[in-house]
Amino acid sequence: FLAKHAPESIQKREGAGWFVCDRDDEKTVIRQMLADSGLKLYSVLGNHDMDSCNKETACAYWNMPASYYSFVEGGVRFVALDSQYIRTQEGIIDFAYCNYAGKSDIHFFPEPEMQWLEETVMASEQPCILLSHAAIGDEILHVRNNERVWELIARANQDRRRVIAAFNGHNHVDGLT
């Protein structure tokens, strides 16, 4: 992929095809390819999006309305979630400027986002698909409070199927839960 669309990034890494996500030169190529495709683009923040900036800047870069939001396409409500938070002694804080590096107590949905998620899912006339960077369905690089999401899904699906799937990407492995 990079050899075809961003060969200079490979040359800069002395022949290794390593994609460093906070590199603006690489993101610019990706953004242009996506724009050239003519397809609609909806993004979910990942940890490397904030390696060299804060969430506000990352959202602006990817034209996101907020760090978490929803949209309807093809009769389905997609719910883009933000799991990029760190738990500290002072509370839960945003990922920003690579402040998550070396930390183990990361990837949460804070209370305001959990409340918004429940309201969004319960009020949706469409079935919902949850999108997050960190996994809610397993224990590999997962959202630390994923049990709350599972409880919400169980409640939401009691009388009808409101949540039909959840997708994530952070794990760098394939799996199905």
N, C-alpha and C positions, 0 to 999 in steps of 0.2 A: 504494500500500500504506500508506504513512505517512499520507496524506491521510485514508484511511478509518479506520485503527486508532490513529494517534497524531498527530492534527492539531496538537496543541500543539508538537510537535517542528518542524514546518514553520514555524509562526509564530515560533518562537524563532530561526529561521535567516532571518528576513526574506523569507519566501516561497520560499526555495530548498529543495528536497527532499533535503538532504544528511543522511545517516544517520551520526552520530558514534557509533562502536560502544562507547565507554567511558561513554556517558551512561546512568546508572542509570535515569532516567525512561523512556528508550526501551526499555532491556532489560527493565524491569518489564512494560511493555505486551506485548512479544514473549513473555516467559515466561508471562504470563497467557493470551494467545491460544493458545499451545501447550498449556498445561494444560487450557484449555477444549475443545480439540479431542478430548481423550480418547486421543490417540495416544501411544505410547511415544516418549520423546525420548532420543536418544543424541547427544552433542556431541563435537566436535573443537575443540581450542583454536586460535584464530587470533591473530595479533599484537595486534589491538586489544583482545582480552580482558584483556590485561595492561597496558593503558595507564595504569590508575590502581590497580593491585594486583599481587600476585605470583601465580604459578601455583596455589598451594595455595588461595588465595581464589577465583580464577577457577573452579577445579574444583568447589569447594563451591557456588558460585553456580549453576552449571549441573548440579549433582548428578552429577558425574562421579566414578567410583571412583578415578581417577588421571589423570595427564596423557596416558598411553597405556594402552590396555586392549582387550579383545576381547569380543564377545558373539555369540550365535547367534540368528538370526531366519530363519524360513522355510527351514531346511536349509542356510543359508549362514553362515559365520563372517565377521563384519565386524571388521576390525582398525583401530581408531582410533589414529592415530600422532600424535606431538608433534614438530613440526619447528621449534618456537619457541625457538631457541638462537642465541647469538652466539659467534663464535670470537674470543678475545682472546689476548694474549700469555701470559696465565696459564692458558688452556685454554678449554673451552666452558662458557658460563654460560647460565642461564635468562633469557628475556625477563621483565622485571618493571618496573613503573612507567615504561613507555615508554622504557626504556634502549636500545632498538634503533633509535630515531630517528636518522637521519643515518649509520647504520652500513651498510657494504656487505657485510661478511663475516657474513651471517646465514642462518638456515634450515639446520639440520643435524639428523641423527639421531645422537646420541652412541652410543658403543660399547655401553653397557648396553642401550639400546633396540634397537640392531641385533641383539644377541644374543637378546634377548627376542623380537623379530620372527621371527628364523629358527626359534627353538624353537617358537613359537606356530604358525607356518605348517606346519612339518614334522610337528608332532604332531596337527594338526587332521584330524578325520575328515570335515569339511565343506570344500567349496571356499571359498576366502578372497577377500574384496574388501578392498583396502587403502583407507583413508580418511586423507587428510592435508590440512592447510590449504595449505601450499606444494606445488607440483607436483613429482612425481617423473618425469613423462613428457615434459617439454620444458625449454627453457632460459629461460623467462620467469618471473622471480621464483621460481625452482626451489630445491629442496633441494640444497645444495651437494655433498653426497656421494650424489647419486642413482644414480651408477654402481654403488655397493655394493648398492643395492636391486635394480637390474636384474640384477646377478650373482646375488643371492639368489633372485630370481624364476626365472632360468634354471636354477639348481640344483634349486629346489623343483619345477619343472615337467618335469624330465627323465623321470621314470617315470610321472607322471600330472599332470593339470591341478590344481595346488593353488591357484594365484593366478589368478583369472579376470578381475579388473578392478582398476583403481585410480582413485579419484576425488579431486579437489581443488577448491579454490575461490579461492585467493588472487589468481590472475592478473587477474581482472576482464575476461577475454576468453573467447570460446568456442573450443574446439579439441578435436581427437581425435588421440591418438597410438596 
